[in-house]
Amino acid sequence: MFFHEKTYDIDELAKWNLHIHTTFSGCAKPEMKARDIVKTADEAGLEIIALTDHNYPKKKNAVAPQKLELEKQLEGFEHRVKVLIGAELSSYGINKFADDIETDNALDYRLYTTNHYHQGYWEHPEIITPRAYAEHMLAIMDKVIDSGRADCFAHPFMAGYIHAFDDSHDVTRAFKDNEIGDVMEKANKHEIAWELNVPAVFKDPVFFHRYFQIGKEVGVVFNMGSDAHLLCNVNTKQFAEEFKKILY
């Protein structure tokens, strides 16, 4: 389990990038080789990074051999930054997981996504309304917390992958403050952190300002992640000033 002391100082959070994709993720660019990522993070002065490639049902339990291969690629490569080798794991429905718990527990960092609704295998609510999606997302997160599988939620509450509405922000507006607070409080008791995901924050700044303020009130741990698919996005420090404008 990876869980650090809480801070709400964006400059401190930006020293860590806990959401980076390598070439093991089909969506990442060919330049995202492990050594080049680590070199880029070192040059930026980052302290900790996490390599978090996707895991889907069709890739069931593939993350363990991927972890071994990434470790092999970094063997003998000198670097200052601490490297966690984890995965962006999928809970693709209520109590539905793309891998077994033993696979999860072998990772340095377990980043769980609950809202990749653009994937064909992802479960959707029976009623297609913004409120139904909000309730569905909360129900998935609740089961992930109960499972003990997660260290952090990836881009939580984000609705950008829901294509059923003209404005996906209708979904984030459908979450009630007390619901966000309740699920955050429950996750806190299980030592699960909440991601400040760079693309998500920039695409829905009004919601993520609210999310950050509720999280501070509850006392949660936030992890920053750039969801990097390109080397130019590995350095989370470059986003700190814009984050301050949105979140503070």
Residue pairs with C-beta under 8 A, 6 or more apart in sequence:
1 151
1 191
2 84
2 86
2 108
2 109
2 110
2 151
2 152
3 151
3 191
3 192
3 193
3 221
4 193
4 221
4 223
5 221
6 219
6 220
6 221
6 222
7 13
7 222
8 212
8 216
8 222
10 224
10 240
10 243
10 244
10 247
10 248
11 237
11 240
13 196
13 222
13 223
13 224
13 236
14 224
14 236
14 237
14 239
14 240
14 243
15 45
15 46
15 47
15 48
15 236
15 237
16 46
16 47
16 48
16 49
16 223
16 224
16 236
17 41
17 46
17 48
17 49
17 50
17 224
17 225
17 226
17 228
17 234
17 235
17 236
18 48
18 49
18 50
18 52
18 84
18 109
18 111
18 152
18 195
18 223
18 224
18 225
19 50
19 52
19 88
19 111
19 154
19 195
19 197
19 223
19 225
19 226
19 227
19 228
20 32
20 37
20 49
20 50
20 51
20 52
20 225
20 226
20 227
20 228
20 234
21 27
21 28
21 32
21 51
21 52
21 53
21 54
21 88
21 227
21 228
21 229
22 28
22 32
22 33
22 34
22 37
22 51
22 53
22 70
23 30
23 32
23 33
24 53
24 66
24 69
24 70
25 32
25 53
25 54
25 88
25 229
26 54
27 54
27 229
28 53
28 229
29 229
29 230
29 231
31 230
31 231
32 228
32 229
32 230
32 231
33 73
34 51
34 70
34 73
34 74
35 73
35 74
35 77
36 231
37 49
37 51
37 228
37 231
37 234
38 49
38 74
38 77
38 79
38 81
38 83
39 79
40 231
40 234
40 235
41 49
41 79
41 81
41 234
41 235
42 79
42 80
42 81
44 234
44 235
44 236
44 237
45 237
46 81
46 234
46 235
46 236
46 237
47 81
47 82
48 81
48 82
48 83
48 84
49 81
49 82
49 83
49 84
49 234
50 83
50 84
50 85
50 86
50 108
50 109
50 111
50 225
51 70
51 83
51 84
51 85
51 86
52 86
52 87
52 88
52 109
52 111
52 154
52 225
53 63
53 66
53 87
53 88
54 87
54 88
54 90
55 62
55 63
55 87
55 88
55 89
55 90
55 98
55 99
56 90
56 98
56 119
56 121
57 90
57 92
57 98
57 121
59 98
60 98
60 99
61 99
61 100
61 103
63 87
63 89
63 99
63 103
63 106
63 107
64 103
64 106
66 87
67 85
67 87
67 106
67 107
67 108
70 85
71 85
74 83
84 108
84 109
85 107
85 108
85 109
86 107
86 108
86 109
86 110
86 111
86 151
87 107
87 109
87 110
87 111
88 111
88 112
88 113
88 154
89 97
89 98
89 99
89 104
89 110
89 111
89 112
89 113
89 149
89 150
90 97
90 98
90 112
90 113
90 116
90 119
91 97
91 98
91 112
91 113
91 114
91 140
91 143
91 144
92 98
92 116
92 119
92 121
92 122
92 123
93 122
93 123
93 140
94 123
94 136
94 139
94 140
94 143
95 143
95 147
96 123
97 147
97 149
101 147
101 148
101 149
104 110
104 149
109 151
109 152
110 149
110 150
110 151
110 152
111 150
111 151
111 152
111 153
111 154
111 195
111 225
112 144
112 149
112 150
112 152
112 153
112 154
113 153
113 154
113 155
114 137
114 140
114 141
114 144
114 153
114 156
115 137
115 140
115 155
115 156
115 157
115 158
115 159
115 161
115 162
116 122
116 161
117 124
117 133
117 161
117 162
117 163
118 161
118 162
118 163
119 161
123 136
124 133
124 136
125 132
125 133
125 135
125 136
126 132
128 164
130 159
130 165
130 170
130 171
130 173
130 174
131 174
133 159
133 162
133 164
133 171
133 174
134 171
134 172
134 174
134 175
134 179
137 157
138 175
138 179
138 183
141 153
141 156
141 183
141 187
142 183
142 186
144 150
144 153
144 192
145 183
145 186
145 187
145 190
145 192
148 190
150 192
151 192
151 193
152 192
152 193
152 194
152 195
152 223
153 187
153 192
153 193
153 194
153 195
154 195
154 197
154 225
154 227
155 195
155 197
155 199
155 200
155 227
156 194
156 195
156 211
157 172
157 175
157 180
157 207
157 211
158 172
158 197
158 200
158 203
158 204
159 168
159 169
159 170
159 171
159 172
159 204
160 168
160 199
160 200
160 203
160 204
162 168
162 171
165 171
169 204
169 206
169 207
172 204
172 207
173 207
175 207
177 210
177 214
180 210
180 211
180 214
181 214
181 217
181 218
184 194
184 214
184 215
184 218
184 220
185 218
187 193
187 194
187 220
188 218
188 219
188 220
188 221
191 221
193 220
193 221
193 222
193 223
194 211
194 215
194 220
194 221
194 222
194 223
195 222
195 223
195 224
195 225
196 208
196 212
196 222
196 223
196 224
196 225
196 243
196 247
197 225
197 226
197 227
198 224
198 225
198 226
198 227
198 233
198 236
198 239
198 243
199 226
199 227
200 208
200 227
201 208
201 243
201 246
201 247
202 242
202 246
205 246
208 246
208 247
209 246
209 247
212 222
212 247
215 222
224 236
225 236
226 233
226 234
226 235
226 236
226 239
227 233
228 234
